[in-house]
Amino acid sequence: MEKRIINPWTWQNERNYVQAVEVSNVQSTLYVSGQTAISADGVSSDADMETQLKLALKNLEQVITEAGFECGNIVRLNIYTTATHELWPHFPIFQEWIVKHGIQQALTLLEVKSLFETLKVELEATVVK
């Protein structure tokens, strides 16, 4: 697999994403459903944004690794949140996770009216190998 990053500007670097990722010679692609702060028992969290973000990242990482892929090969990541103003103070948690795995992904962040039950943030990814 080969990845080529397209960044016509530099400002996105501070936000830990890229404008586009071209991937060629892919062996396999994994489309990961939105991962949230749901426990292994299927219980939706009613905790604060920070706690939910940490659990959503943990769940995303678990799905990716159990599928035999690596988080470093995430090429597309969508973030859905019910409150961007609650997410921003905790965005460094997300950025540290991105840096830890060496991810360079195209990214979309959307504020939505609601998510399932009491959830505040959802992470949807495309991963290649």
NORMORA-V745728 format. One record per residue. N is the residue number from 1. RES is the residue in one letter. OMEGA is omega in degrees with one decimal (999 if undefined). NEAR is the number of other C-alpha atoms within 12 Angstrom. Layout:
# NORMORA-V745728
n = {N:N}
res = {RES:RES}
omega = {OMEGA:OMEGA}
near = {NEAR:NEAR}
This chain:
# NORMORA-V745728
n = {1:2:3:4:5:6:7:8:9:10:11:12:13:14:15:16:17:18:19:20:21:22:23:24:25:26:27:28:29:30:31:32:33:34:35:36:37:38:39:40:41:42:43:44:45:46:47:48:49:50:51:52:53:54:55:56:57:58:59:60:61:62:63:64:65:66:67:68:69:70:71:72:73:74:75:76:77:78:79:80:81:82:83:84:85:86:87:88:89:90:91:92:93:94:95:96:97:98:99:100:101:102:103:104:105:106:107:108:109:110:111:112:113:114:115:116:117:118:119:120:121:122:123:124:125:126:127:128:129}
res = {M:E:K:R:I:I:N:P:W:T:W:Q:N:E:R:N:Y:V:Q:A:V:E:V:S:N:V:Q:S:T:L:Y:V:S:G:Q:T:A:I:S:A:D:G:V:S:S:D:A:D:M:E:T:Q:L:K:L:A:L:K:N:L:E:Q:V:I:T:E:A:G:F:E:C:G:N:I:V:R:L:N:I:Y:T:T:A:T:H:E:L:W:P:H:F:P:I:F:Q:E:W:I:V:K:H:G:I:Q:Q:A:L:T:L:L:E:V:K:S:L:F:E:T:L:K:V:E:L:E:A:T:V:V:K}
omega = {177.0:177.7:174.0:-179.0:177.7:178.9:177.8:-178.1:178.3:-173.7:-178.3:-178.3:178.4:-178.0:175.5:169.8:179.3:-179.4:179.1:176.0:173.3:-179.6:177.3:-179.4:-178.6:175.4:-175.3:178.2:178.9:176.5:-173.8:174.4:179.1:178.9:-174.7:177.9:175.1:-178.5:177.6:178.6:178.2:-179.2:178.2:179.2:170.8:-178.8:180.0:-175.7:-178.6:-179.5:179.9:179.1:179.8:-179.8:177.2:177.0:178.4:-180.0:177.4:179.7:-179.4:179.5:-177.9:-177.7:178.3:176.5:179.8:178.2:178.6:179.0:179.3:179.6:170.2:179.1:179.6:179.3:176.8:177.6:175.1:177.9:177.4:-177.0:179.1:179.7:175.2:-178.9:-173.9:-179.5:-177.4:-179.0:175.9:176.3:177.5:-178.6:177.8:178.2:177.8:-179.2:-179.8:-177.6:179.8:-175.7:171.3:-170.4:165.6:-171.4:170.2:176.9:-179.0:169.6:-177.5:-178.4:179.1:171.9:-177.7:176.4:-174.0:-172.9:-175.8:-177.8:-179.0:-176.4:-177.9:-172.3:168.0:-175.1:-179.7:168.6:999}
near = {16:15:23:18:22:19:19:11:13:13:12:18:22:15:24:29:32:30:25:22:26:23:26:16:13:16:13:18:24:27:25:30:20:28:38:42:36:31:20:16:8:13:15:24:28:22:21:21:31:26:26:33:38:33:31:38:35:26:29:38:32:20:28:30:20:14:19:17:25:26:36:26:35:38:40:33:38:27:33:30:35:26:25:20:15:19:28:21:16:22:26:19:25:33:26:18:24:30:20:16:19:18:32:36:39:33:29:23:24:23:21:17:16:16:26:23:17:22:34:39:48:42:38:34:38:33:37:32:26}
